[in-house]
Amino acid sequence: MKKKYLLAPGPTPVPAEVLMAMSQPIIHHRTAAYREIFSEVNEGLKYIFQTENEVLTFTSSGTGAMEGTIANLLSPGDKILVVRGGKFGERFGEIGEAYGVEVIPLDVEWGSPVEPADIARKLEEKGDIKAVFTTLCETSTGVANDIKGIGAVVKDHEAVLVVDAISGLGAMEFKPDDWKVDVTVAGSQKGLMIPPGLAFVSLSEKGWKLVGESKLPKYYLSFEKTRISLKKNDHPFTPAVSLVIALREAVKMIKEEGLENVWERHACLAEATRAGVTALGLELFASQAPANAVTAVKVPEGIDGTVLVKNMREKQGVTIAGGQAHLKGKIFRIAHLGYAGQFDVTLAMSALEMVLSELGYKVELGRGVAAAERILLESKG
Amino acid sequence: MKKKYLLAPGPTPVPAEVLMAMSQPIIHHRTAAYREIFSEVNEGLKYIFQTENEVLTFTSSGTGAMEGTIANLLSPGDKILVVRGGKFGERFGEIGEAYGVEVIPLDVEWGSPVEPADIARKLEEKGDIKAVFTTLCETSTGVANDIKGIGAVVKDHEAVLVVDAISGLGAMEFKPDDWKVDVTVAGSQKGLMIPPGLAFVSLSEKGWKLVGESKLPKYYLSFEKTRISLKKNDHPFTPAVSLVIALREAVKMIKEEGLENVWERHACLAEATRAGVTALGLELFASQAPANAVTAVKVPEGIDGTVLVKNMREKQGVTIAGGQAHLKGKIFRIAHLGYAGQFDVTLAMSALEMVLSELGYKVELGRGVAAAERILLESKG
């Protein structure tokens, strides 16, 4: 028996209470019993999204909802500005191209956040841009973008601001209504602590206006159909009932802790993780604006990053993530996301110290753990 | 405490073994452990689909996969022939129209199957039709279409044959390879006995050829991306991991019973249900070609169909389905689909007898149950 720990940036661990909720007998979705559950979920989602707007629920992974924002907001030939500073930012561009939208890229070095001023400049230069697509936490690089700053720049422009908050929601402060975010996308298997399979979108009035004008094809991911059904706490198509039931449990837990405490917990775990890896002589990949959902670390010289991640999983039972695309083998990523506590950070440091040591990297055992502990102790104060 | 019974045509009851599998700790999908599970699922799906072709898995409801067939097979302006004999047949037409495809309807009276000869005639008349869309079991009417006959008609034509087998798969004989079906669509919450949230598509070589020519936009539902990932028992986007794990359990159960026995069980339960309702003096809605997944029954004169369904659920704890669209209040539908046994049929008859009796319909208590029992006894022979 080897105990297993899941510290990847999604899927994230699911609390036992939530897993047990999923093992209840299935119920039909066109019943008062289901609508009551979904109504509770919908109220909870508005709280977690920090929005007065409705939150639409889709049975799909986060990418489905990302595609939904393209298909529901735009028309053929529309211009969009896409911040590309990681795999998920790039994905918006790929979807836009698949739909025949004119994608204007704003390339940012992977590992760095986008400068709101650069978005402002692009908006001025290009004119008639319909939407700006960016990411709260770019999961592939561990970078947090300044959404508040970006919102301040986009708000006076005709363009709507679309934010992929898939891995950021529930892990870091995010106030779309205050920050003038028009469209927020999220997924179930990150901060919301349930298995993958649900995705969410909420839209401002400015966002809905664009939906009214959109001419791209959509059906299953139709925001309009989903909004109409939502009024009766219903869905246009059969939802993943067991995941919605799981979400009710997870929402309860988040409400009990209080969203600001949830953010604070993530901030503390992230800081402890950063302190731990730094104390081991490792370098943060996203040192300028590290996210609180996941910490990306450069693989040190002479170490094979793929082997590091493999040994973490196979020898230590700790699943973390490697790098994606051109970062494969060059970074590793430790998540502290969702159902995560302080000893998830210390065990990650322990496992990392042992794996690095075995790979011949000079490491003082316990040093990373100690550095993390110091942060964790301070935060209790 | 009132025991509850789910006899609706999806979601269908989930066996306890499957529910318990879903309450296992979540695992990451980019691991050998997951790929082993998904590989087992994929083998099982090919068996249940009775196909040598790969079966693609999507995280969506069945409608997502239906949309996938339009978006992945067609190009703007393509002509398609859509058999419209119920709500789900009509849905293909709606999706086609949303995507700018020319939909040629073949309208069939709700409650009747389509005549293969009528499809042949339309194909001759119209020419250059790219695809024919029809339904194995039209869930909204309880009609079984003669897919074998339709396959024989379409096979020599340029058009591909797309079959919505969402509620029919695993409930009635279906041999897409032998019958020359090019594209089969299915869902998780019907004969596969797991909760909603997964959908499936398998394609013949002729189907894949059309995919290669298609110009309609797709990304999340891309068949090509999904096929490439499937080669490594992987997914292009995060799948609903817990549902895939559930599916492994359900697939095991179906294999253990043997697919032909599963079909035979459904045939027997369906026949018993038809005998039961007929013995109560009720009339089958789809008398000409009733499906083995769900039995649609006309609401007798003087009875409010909506109240009947409501009383079944609220007074008897038995969830059945009412009519959809213009059939609302005019029919009710009892499913015998997936995890269903003989006493699901007899309890449905019991509940129906009591509800009808209370609503003032002249019914001899026990008569429907007895008629069902006679069929069930015979089938043991």
Interface residues (C-beta under 8 A of the other chain):
Chain A: K4 L6 A8 G10 P11 T12 P13 V14 L19 M20 M22 S23 Q24 P25 I26 I27 H28 H29 T31 T59 S60 S61 G62 T63 G64 M66 E67 A71 E94 I95 A98 Y99 G100 G187 Q189 P195 P196 G197 L216 P217 K218 Y219 Y220 L221 F237 T238 P239 A240 V241 S242 L243 R313 T319
Chain B: K4 L6 A8 G10 P11 T12 P13 V14 L19 M20 M22 S23 Q24 P25 I26 I27 H28 H29 T31 T59 S60 S61 G62 T63 G64 M66 E67 A71 E94 I95 A98 Y99 G100 G187 Q189 P195 P196 G197 L216 P217 K218 Y219 Y220 L221 F237 T238 P239 A240 V241 S242 L243 R313 T319
